[in-house]
Amino acid sequence: MSPSGTQLATALRRADGVARRAMAMGRHPFGALLLAPDHETVLAEQGNIDTVNHAEATLARHAADNYPASYLAHCTLVTTFEPCAMCAGTIYWAHIGRVVYGAEESALLALTGNHPENPTLSLPCREVFARGQKPIEVIGPVAEVAEEMLATHRGFWERRGPRE
């Protein structure tokens, strides 16, 4: 069973709080969390570390180190923005069965443009997962909170310096 709309919004807002904490530490404002199969219990939270250690990939690696694949197949990785190709691949290999994201990568690109610190890949996570041998459920973008996710990024990239 998939999480309810209320559970999705609650988890995404919590992930946005993680993103805001990352931003307060001078990092890019992305946040992720891992929900247990009950869709309520938060097993782990992770903010963005740097351009190679994204919140989602770092969280997925941590989850794979701490939980069996058979359990993770029933868990949900919740993230503020659609996972990039690197993160989607890591989620796949970690055996996490569901991904929920607040806003699309294309919406982030509209804010960041060609900022050198965020060279986005135009490769939706659904396409990455579709190439695999096991199903990964994807829910997103979640219209109810997408604007909240974008609001965290407004002004951030401009403060980080000029675009190339």
TIRO-2110 file (N, C-alpha, C; in Angstrom, 1 decimal):
// TIRO-2110
0.8, -1.2, 0.0, N, 1, A
0.0, 0.0, 0.0, CA, 1, A
0.9, 1.2, 0.0, C, 1, A
0.5, 2.2, -0.8, N, 2, A
1.3, 3.5, -0.9, CA, 2, A
0.9, 4.4, 0.3, C, 2, A
1.8, 5.4, 0.6, N, 3, A
1.4, 6.3, 1.6, CA, 3, A
0.2, 7.2, 1.2, C, 3, A
-0.5, 7.7, 2.2, N, 4, A
-1.6, 8.6, 1.9, CA, 4, A
-1.1, 10.0, 1.5, C, 4, A
-2.0, 10.8, 1.0, N, 5, A
-1.6, 12.2, 0.7, CA, 5, A
-1.1, 12.9, 1.9, C, 5, A
-1.8, 12.7, 3.0, N, 6, A
-1.3, 13.4, 4.2, CA, 6, A
0.1, 12.9, 4.7, C, 6, A
0.3, 11.6, 4.6, N, 7, A
1.6, 11.1, 4.9, CA, 7, A
2.7, 11.7, 4.0, C, 7, A
2.4, 11.8, 2.7, N, 8, A
3.3, 12.3, 1.7, CA, 8, A
3.7, 13.8, 2.0, C, 8, A
2.7, 14.6, 2.3, N, 9, A
2.9, 16.0, 2.6, CA, 9, A
3.7, 16.2, 3.8, C, 9, A
3.4, 15.4, 4.9, N, 10, A
4.1, 15.5, 6.1, CA, 10, A
5.6, 15.1, 6.0, C, 10, A
5.8, 14.0, 5.3, N, 11, A
7.2, 13.6, 5.0, CA, 11, A
8.0, 14.6, 4.2, C, 11, A
7.3, 15.1, 3.2, N, 12, A
8.0, 16.0, 2.3, CA, 12, A
8.4, 17.3, 3.0, C, 12, A
7.5, 17.8, 3.9, N, 13, A
7.8, 19.0, 4.7, CA, 13, A
8.9, 18.7, 5.7, C, 13, A
9.0, 17.5, 6.2, N, 14, A
10.1, 17.2, 7.1, CA, 14, A
11.4, 17.1, 6.3, C, 14, A
11.4, 16.6, 5.1, N, 15, A
12.6, 16.5, 4.2, CA, 15, A
13.0, 18.0, 3.9, C, 15, A
12.0, 18.9, 3.7, N, 16, A
12.4, 20.3, 3.4, CA, 16, A
13.1, 20.9, 4.6, C, 16, A
12.6, 20.5, 5.8, N, 17, A
13.3, 21.0, 7.0, CA, 17, A
14.8, 20.5, 7.1, C, 17, A
15.0, 19.3, 6.6, N, 18, A
16.4, 18.8, 6.5, CA, 18, A
17.2, 19.6, 5.5, C, 18, A
16.5, 19.9, 4.4, N, 19, A
17.2, 20.7, 3.4, CA, 19, A
17.6, 22.1, 3.9, C, 19, A
16.7, 22.7, 4.7, N, 20, A
17.0, 24.0, 5.2, CA, 20, A
18.1, 23.9, 6.3, C, 20, A
18.2, 22.8, 7.0, N, 21, A
19.4, 22.7, 7.9, CA, 21, A
20.7, 22.6, 7.1, C, 21, A
20.6, 21.8, 6.0, N, 22, A
21.8, 21.7, 5.1, CA, 22, A
22.2, 23.1, 4.6, C, 22, A
21.2, 23.9, 4.2, N, 23, A
21.5, 25.2, 3.7, CA, 23, A
22.1, 26.1, 4.8, C, 23, A
21.6, 26.0, 6.0, N, 24, A
22.2, 26.7, 7.2, CA, 24, A
23.6, 26.4, 7.4, C, 24, A
24.0, 25.2, 7.0, N, 25, A
25.4, 24.8, 7.2, CA, 25, A
26.3, 25.1, 5.9, C, 25, A
25.7, 25.8, 5.0, N, 26, A
26.4, 26.3, 3.8, CA, 26, A
26.4, 25.3, 2.7, C, 26, A
25.5, 24.3, 2.8, N, 27, A
25.4, 23.3, 1.8, CA, 27, A
24.2, 23.5, 0.9, C, 27, A
24.2, 22.8, -0.2, N, 28, A
23.0, 23.0, -1.1, CA, 28, A
21.7, 22.5, -0.4, C, 28, A
20.6, 23.2, -0.6, N, 29, A
19.4, 22.9, 0.2, CA, 29, A
18.6, 21.7, -0.4, C, 29, A
19.1, 20.5, -0.2, N, 30, A
18.4, 19.3, -0.6, CA, 30, A
18.3, 18.4, 0.7, C, 30, A
17.1, 17.8, 0.9, N, 31, A
17.0, 16.9, 2.0, CA, 31, A
16.2, 15.6, 1.6, C, 31, A
16.5, 14.6, 2.4, N, 32, A
15.8, 13.3, 2.1, CA, 32, A
15.6, 12.6, 3.4, C, 32, A
14.7, 11.7, 3.4, N, 33, A
14.5, 10.8, 4.6, CA, 33, A
14.0, 9.4, 4.1, C, 33, A
14.2, 8.5, 5.0, N, 34, A
13.8, 7.1, 4.7, CA, 34, A
12.6, 6.8, 5.6, C, 34, A
11.5, 6.4, 5.0, N, 35, A
10.3, 6.0, 5.8, CA, 35, A
10.2, 4.5, 5.9, C, 35, A
9.9, 4.0, 7.1, N, 36, A
9.6, 2.6, 7.3, CA, 36, A
8.4, 2.1, 6.5, C, 36, A
8.1, 0.9, 6.4, N, 37, A
6.9, 0.4, 5.7, CA, 37, A
5.6, 0.9, 6.2, C, 37, A
5.6, 1.4, 7.4, N, 38, A
4.3, 2.0, 8.0, CA, 38, A
4.0, 3.4, 7.5, C, 38, A
5.0, 4.0, 6.7, N, 39, A
4.8, 5.3, 6.1, CA, 39, A
4.9, 6.4, 7.2, C, 39, A
5.2, 6.1, 8.4, N, 40, A
5.2, 7.1, 9.5, CA, 40, A
6.6, 7.2, 10.1, C, 40, A
7.2, 6.0, 10.4, N, 41, A
8.4, 6.0, 11.2, CA, 41, A
9.6, 6.4, 10.3, C, 41, A
10.3, 7.4, 10.7, N, 42, A
11.5, 7.9, 10.0, CA, 42, A
12.7, 7.2, 10.4, C, 42, A
13.3, 6.4, 9.5, N, 43, A
14.5, 5.6, 9.9, CA, 43, A
15.8, 6.3, 9.8, C, 43, A
15.8, 7.3, 8.9, N, 44, A
17.0, 8.1, 8.7, CA, 44, A
16.7, 9.4, 8.0, C, 44, A
17.5, 10.4, 8.2, N, 45, A
17.4, 11.7, 7.5, CA, 45, A
18.8, 12.1, 7.0, C, 45, A
18.8, 12.8, 5.9, N, 46, A
20.1, 13.2, 5.3, CA, 46, A
20.0, 14.5, 4.5, C, 46, A
20.8, 15.4, 4.8, N, 47, A
20.9, 16.7, 4.0, CA, 47, A
22.0, 16.5, 3.0, C, 47, A
22.0, 17.4, 2.0, N, 48, A
23.1, 17.4, 1.0, CA, 48, A
24.4, 17.6, 1.6, C, 48, A
25.4, 16.9, 1.2, N, 49, A
26.8, 17.1, 1.7, CA, 49, A
27.6, 17.9, 0.7, C, 49, A
27.7, 17.5, -0.6, N, 50, A
28.4, 18.2, -1.6, CA, 50, A
27.9, 17.7, -3.0, C, 50, A
28.5, 18.1, -4.0, N, 51, A
28.1, 17.8, -5.4, CA, 51, A
28.2, 16.3, -5.7, C, 51, A
28.9, 15.6, -5.0, N, 52, A
29.1, 14.1, -5.2, CA, 52, A
28.3, 13.3, -4.2, C, 52, A
28.1, 13.8, -3.0, N, 53, A
27.4, 13.2, -1.9, CA, 53, A
26.1, 13.8, -1.7, C, 53, A
25.2, 13.6, -2.7, N, 54, A
23.8, 14.1, -2.6, CA, 54, A
23.1, 13.5, -1.4, C, 54, A
22.1, 14.2, -0.9, N, 55, A
21.3, 13.6, 0.2, CA, 55, A
20.7, 12.3, -0.1, C, 55, A
20.1, 12.1, -1.3, N, 56, A
19.5, 10.8, -1.6, CA, 56, A
20.5, 9.6, -1.7, C, 56, A
21.6, 9.9, -2.4, N, 57, A
22.6, 8.8, -2.6, CA, 57, A
23.2, 8.4, -1.2, C, 57, A
23.6, 9.4, -0.4, N, 58, A
24.2, 9.2, 0.9, CA, 58, A
23.2, 8.4, 1.7, C, 58, A
21.9, 8.8, 1.7, N, 59, A
20.9, 8.1, 2.5, CA, 59, A
20.8, 6.7, 2.1, C, 59, A
20.7, 6.5, 0.8, N, 60, A
20.5, 5.1, 0.2, CA, 60, A
21.7, 4.2, 0.6, C, 60, A
22.9, 4.7, 0.5, N, 61, A
24.1, 3.9, 0.9, CA, 61, A
24.0, 3.6, 2.4, C, 61, A
23.6, 4.5, 3.2, N, 62, A
23.5, 4.3, 4.7, CA, 62, A
22.4, 3.2, 4.9, C, 62, A
21.3, 3.4, 4.2, N, 63, A
20.2, 2.4, 4.4, CA, 63, A
20.7, 1.0, 4.0, C, 63, A
21.4, 0.9, 2.9, N, 64, A
21.9, -0.4, 2.4, CA, 64, A
22.9, -1.1, 3.4, C, 64, A
23.6, -0.2, 4.1, N, 65, A
24.5, -0.7, 5.2, CA, 65, A
23.8, -1.2, 6.4, C, 65, A
22.6, -0.7, 6.7, N, 66, A
22.0, -0.9, 7.9, CA, 66, A
20.7, -1.8, 7.9, C, 66, A
20.1, -2.0, 6.8, N, 67, A
18.9, -2.7, 6.7, CA, 67, A
19.0, -3.8, 5.5, C, 67, A
18.3, -4.9, 5.7, N, 68, A
18.4, -5.9, 4.6, CA, 68, A
17.5, -5.4, 3.4, C, 68, A
17.9, -5.9, 2.2, N, 69, A
17.3, -5.5, 1.0, CA, 69, A
15.8, -5.9, 1.1, C, 69, A
15.5, -7.0, 1.7, N, 70, A
14.1, -7.4, 1.7, CA, 70, A
13.2, -6.5, 2.5, C, 70, A
13.8, -5.8, 3.5, N, 71, A
13.1, -4.7, 4.3, CA, 71, A
13.0, -3.4, 3.5, C, 71, A
14.1, -3.0, 2.9, N, 72, A
14.2, -1.8, 2.1, CA, 72, A
13.2, -1.8, 0.9, C, 72, A
12.9, -2.9, 0.4, N, 73, A
12.0, -3.0, -0.7, CA, 73, A
10.6, -2.5, -0.3, C, 73, A
10.3, -2.4, 1.0, N, 74, A
9.0, -2.0, 1.5, CA, 74, A
9.1, -0.6, 2.1, C, 74, A
10.3, 0.1, 2.0, N, 75, A
10.5, 1.4, 2.5, CA, 75, A
10.4, 2.5, 1.4, C, 75, A
10.3, 3.7, 1.8, N, 76, A
10.1, 4.8, 0.9, CA, 76, A
11.2, 5.9, 1.2, C, 76, A
11.9, 6.3, 0.1, N, 77, A
12.9, 7.4, 0.2, CA, 77, A
12.1, 8.6, -0.2, C, 77, A
12.0, 9.6, 0.7, N, 78, A
11.3, 10.8, 0.4, CA, 78, A
12.3, 11.9, 0.2, C, 78, A
12.2, 12.7, -0.8, N, 79, A
13.2, 13.7, -1.1, CA, 79, A
12.5, 15.0, -1.7, C, 79, A
13.2, 16.1, -1.4, N, 80, A
12.6, 17.4, -1.8, CA, 80, A
12.5, 17.5, -3.3, C, 80, A
13.5, 17.0, -4.1, N, 81, A
13.5, 17.1, -5.5, CA, 81, A
13.7, 15.8, -6.1, C, 81, A
13.2, 15.7, -7.4, N, 82, A
13.4, 14.4, -8.1, CA, 82, A
14.9, 14.0, -8.1, C, 82, A
15.1, 12.7, -7.8, N, 83, A
16.5, 12.3, -7.7, CA, 83, A
17.2, 12.3, -9.1, C, 83, A
18.4, 12.7, -9.1, N, 84, A
19.2, 12.8, -10.3, CA, 84, A
19.6, 11.3, -10.7, C, 84, A
20.2, 11.2, -11.9, N, 85, A
20.6, 9.8, -12.4, CA, 85, A
21.5, 9.1, -11.4, C, 85, A
22.4, 9.8, -10.8, N, 86, A
23.3, 9.2, -9.8, CA, 86, A
22.5, 8.7, -8.6, C, 86, A
21.7, 9.5, -8.1, N, 87, A
20.9, 9.1, -6.9, CA, 87, A
19.9, 8.0, -7.2, C, 87, A
19.3, 8.1, -8.4, N, 88, A
18.3, 7.0, -8.8, CA, 88, A
19.0, 5.7, -8.9, C, 88, A
20.2, 5.7, -9.4, N, 89, A
21.0, 4.5, -9.5, CA, 89, A
21.3, 3.9, -8.1, C, 89, A
21.7, 4.8, -7.2, N, 90, A
22.1, 4.3, -5.9, CA, 90, A
20.8, 3.8, -5.2, C, 90, A
19.7, 4.5, -5.3, N, 91, A
18.4, 4.0, -4.7, CA, 91, A
18.1, 2.6, -5.3, C, 91, A
18.3, 2.4, -6.6, N, 92, A
18.0, 1.1, -7.2, CA, 92, A
18.8, 0.0, -6.6, C, 92, A
20.1, 0.3, -6.5, N, 93, A
21.1, -0.7, -6.0, CA, 93, A
20.9, -1.0, -4.5, C, 93, A
20.4, 0.0, -3.8, N, 94, A
20.1, -0.1, -2.3, CA, 94, A
18.8, -0.9, -2.1, C, 94, A
18.0, -1.2, -3.1, N, 95, A
16.8, -2.0, -3.1, CA, 95, A
15.7, -1.2, -2.4, C, 95, A
15.7, 0.1, -2.4, N, 96, A
14.6, 0.8, -1.8, CA, 96, A
13.4, 0.8, -2.8, C, 96, A
12.2, 0.4, -2.3, N, 97, A
11.1, 0.1, -3.2, CA, 97, A
10.3, 1.3, -3.7, C, 97, A
10.4, 2.4, -3.1, N, 98, A
9.5, 3.5, -3.5, CA, 98, A
10.3, 4.8, -3.3, C, 98, A
10.0, 5.8, -4.2, N, 99, A
10.6, 7.1, -4.1, CA, 99, A
9.5, 8.1, -4.2, C, 99, A
9.5, 9.1, -3.3, N, 100, A
8.5, 10.2, -3.3, CA, 100, A
9.3, 11.5, -3.4, C, 100, A
9.0, 12.4, -4.4, N, 101, A
9.7, 13.6, -4.5, CA, 101, A
8.7, 14.8, -4.6, C, 101, A
9.1, 15.9, -4.1, N, 102, A
8.2, 17.1, -4.0, CA, 102, A
8.1, 17.8, -5.3, C, 102, A
9.3, 18.2, -6.0, N, 103, A
9.3, 19.0, -7.2, CA, 103, A
10.2, 18.3, -8.2, C, 103, A
9.9, 18.6, -9.5, N, 104, A
10.7, 18.0, -10.6, CA, 104, A
12.1, 18.6, -10.8, C, 104, A
13.0, 17.8, -11.3, N, 105, A
14.3, 18.3, -11.6, CA, 105, A
14.2, 19.5, -12.6, C, 105, A
13.2, 19.4, -13.5, N, 106, A
13.1, 20.5, -14.5, CA, 106, A
12.7, 21.8, -13.8, C, 106, A
11.9, 21.8, -12.7, N, 107, A
11.6, 23.0, -12.0, CA, 107, A
12.8, 23.6, -11.3, C, 107, A
13.7, 22.7, -10.8, N, 108, A
14.9, 23.1, -10.2, CA, 108, A
15.8, 23.8, -11.3, C, 108, A
15.9, 23.2, -12.4, N, 109, A
16.7, 23.7, -13.5, CA, 109, A
16.2, 25.1, -13.9, C, 109, A
14.9, 25.4, -13.8, N, 110, A
14.4, 26.7, -14.1, CA, 110, A
14.9, 27.7, -13.1, C, 110, A
15.1, 27.3, -11.9, N, 111, A
15.7, 28.2, -10.9, CA, 111, A
17.2, 28.4, -11.0, C, 111, A
17.9, 27.3, -11.2, N, 112, A
19.4, 27.3, -11.2, CA, 112, A
20.0, 27.7, -12.5, C, 112, A
19.3, 27.4, -13.6, N, 113, A
19.9, 27.7, -14.9, CA, 113, A
21.2, 26.9, -15.0, C, 113, A
22.2, 27.4, -15.6, N, 114, A
23.4, 26.7, -15.8, CA, 114, A
24.5, 27.0, -14.7, C, 114, A
24.0, 27.1, -13.4, N, 115, A
24.9, 27.3, -12.3, CA, 115, A
25.9, 26.3, -12.2, C, 115, A
27.2, 26.6, -12.1, N, 116, A
28.3, 25.6, -12.1, CA, 116, A
28.2, 24.6, -10.9, C, 116, A
27.5, 25.0, -9.9, N, 117, A
27.4, 24.1, -8.7, CA, 117, A
26.3, 23.1, -8.9, C, 117, A
25.4, 23.3, -9.9, N, 118, A
24.3, 22.4, -10.1, CA, 118, A
24.1, 22.1, -11.5, C, 118, A
25.0, 21.4, -12.2, N, 119, A
24.8, 21.0, -13.6, CA, 119, A
23.9, 19.9, -13.7, C, 119, A
22.6, 20.2, -13.8, N, 120, A
21.6, 19.1, -13.8, CA, 120, A
21.7, 18.2, -15.0, C, 120, A
21.2, 17.0, -14.8, N, 121, A
21.1, 16.0, -15.9, CA, 121, A
19.6, 15.9, -16.3, C, 121, A
19.3, 16.0, -17.5, N, 122, A
17.9, 15.9, -18.0, CA, 122, A
17.6, 14.5, -18.2, C, 122, A
17.4, 13.7, -17.1, N, 123, A
17.2, 12.3, -17.2, CA, 123, A
16.2, 12.0, -16.0, C, 123, A
14.9, 11.9, -16.2, N, 124, A
14.0, 11.7, -15.1, CA, 124, A
14.3, 10.3, -14.4, C, 124, A
14.1, 10.3, -13.2, N, 125, A
14.3, 9.1, -12.4, CA, 125, A
13.5, 7.9, -12.9, C, 125, A
12.3, 8.2, -13.3, N, 126, A
11.4, 7.1, -13.9, CA, 126, A
12.1, 6.4, -15.0, C, 126, A
12.9, 7.2, -15.8, N, 127, A
13.6, 6.5, -17.0, CA, 127, A
14.7, 5.7, -16.5, C, 127, A
15.4, 6.1, -15.5, N, 128, A
16.5, 5.3, -14.9, CA, 128, A
15.9, 4.0, -14.3, C, 128, A
14.9, 4.1, -13.5, N, 129, A
14.3, 2.9, -12.9, CA, 129, A
13.7, 2.0, -13.9, C, 129, A
13.2, 2.5, -15.0, N, 130, A
12.6, 1.7, -16.1, CA, 130, A
13.6, 0.8, -16.8, C, 130, A
14.8, 1.1, -16.7, N, 131, A
15.9, 0.3, -17.3, CA, 131, A
16.3, -0.8, -16.4, C, 131, A
15.8, -0.9, -15.2, N, 132, A
16.2, -1.9, -14.2, CA, 132, A
15.4, -3.2, -14.4, C, 132, A
15.8, -4.2, -13.5, N, 133, A
15.1, -5.5, -13.6, CA, 133, A
14.1, -5.6, -12.5, C, 133, A
13.9, -4.6, -11.7, N, 134, A
12.9, -4.7, -10.6, CA, 134, A
12.1, -3.4, -10.5, C, 134, A
10.9, -3.4, -10.1, N, 135, A
10.1, -2.2, -10.1, CA, 135, A
10.5, -1.3, -8.9, C, 135, A
10.5, 0.0, -9.1, N, 136, A
10.7, 1.0, -8.1, CA, 136, A
9.5, 1.9, -8.3, C, 136, A
8.6, 2.0, -7.3, N, 137, A
7.4, 2.9, -7.5, CA, 137, A
7.9, 4.4, -7.3, C, 137, A
7.4, 5.3, -8.1, N, 138, A
7.7, 6.7, -8.1, CA, 138, A
6.5, 7.5, -7.9, C, 138, A
6.4, 8.3, -6.9, N, 139, A
5.3, 9.3, -6.7, CA, 139, A
5.9, 10.7, -6.7, C, 139, A
5.5, 11.5, -7.6, N, 140, A
6.0, 12.8, -7.7, CA, 140, A
5.9, 13.4, -9.1, C, 140, A
5.9, 14.7, -9.2, N, 141, A
5.9, 15.6, -8.1, CA, 141, A
4.6, 15.7, -7.4, C, 141, A
4.7, 16.1, -6.1, N, 142, A
3.5, 16.2, -5.3, CA, 142, A
3.1, 17.7, -5.3, C, 142, A
2.0, 17.9, -6.0, N, 143, A
1.6, 19.3, -6.3, CA, 143, A
1.3, 20.1, -5.0, C, 143, A
0.8, 19.4, -4.0, N, 144, A
0.5, 20.1, -2.7, CA, 144, A
1.7, 20.8, -2.1, C, 144, A
2.9, 20.3, -2.3, N, 145, A
4.0, 20.9, -1.6, CA, 145, A
5.1, 21.3, -2.6, C, 145, A
5.0, 21.1, -3.9, N, 146, A
6.0, 21.5, -4.8, CA, 146, A
6.5, 22.9, -4.7, C, 146, A
5.6, 23.8, -4.5, N, 147, A
6.0, 25.2, -4.4, CA, 147, A
6.8, 25.5, -3.1, C, 147, A
6.5, 24.8, -2.0, N, 148, A
7.3, 24.9, -0.8, CA, 148, A
8.7, 24.4, -1.0, C, 148, A
8.9, 23.3, -1.8, N, 149, A
10.2, 22.8, -2.1, CA, 149, A
11.0, 23.9, -2.9, C, 149, A
10.3, 24.5, -3.9, N, 150, A
11.0, 25.5, -4.7, CA, 150, A
11.3, 26.7, -3.9, C, 150, A
10.5, 27.1, -2.9, N, 151, A
10.7, 28.3, -2.1, CA, 151, A
12.0, 28.2, -1.4, C, 151, A
12.4, 27.1, -0.9, N, 152, A
13.6, 26.9, -0.2, CA, 152, A
14.8, 27.3, -1.1, C, 152, A
14.7, 27.1, -2.4, N, 153, A
15.8, 27.4, -3.3, CA, 153, A
15.8, 28.8, -3.9, C, 153, A
14.7, 29.5, -3.7, N, 154, A
14.6, 30.8, -4.3, CA, 154, A
15.6, 31.7, -3.7, C, 154, A
16.5, 32.3, -4.5, N, 155, A
17.5, 33.2, -4.0, CA, 155, A
18.8, 32.5, -3.6, C, 155, A
18.7, 31.2, -3.3, N, 156, A
19.9, 30.5, -2.8, CA, 156, A
21.0, 30.5, -3.9, C, 156, A
20.7, 30.1, -5.1, N, 157, A
21.7, 29.9, -6.2, CA, 157, A
22.3, 31.3, -6.6, C, 157, A
21.5, 32.3, -6.6, N, 158, A
22.0, 33.7, -6.9, CA, 158, A
23.0, 34.1, -5.9, C, 158, A
22.8, 33.8, -4.6, N, 159, A
23.8, 34.1, -3.5, CA, 159, A
25.1, 33.3, -3.6, C, 159, A
25.0, 32.2, -4.3, N, 160, A
26.2, 31.3, -4.5, CA, 160, A
27.1, 31.8, -5.5, C, 160, A
26.8, 32.9, -6.3, N, 161, A
27.7, 33.4, -7.3, CA, 161, A
27.0, 33.3, -8.7, C, 161, A
27.8, 33.8, -9.6, N, 162, A
27.2, 33.9, -11.0, CA, 162, A
27.1, 32.6, -11.7, C, 162, A
26.2, 32.5, -12.6, N, 163, A
26.0, 31.4, -13.5, CA, 163, A
27.1, 31.5, -14.6, C, 163, A
27.4, 30.4, -15.1, N, 164, A
28.4, 30.4, -16.2, CA, 164, A
27.8, 30.8, -17.5, C, 164, A
END
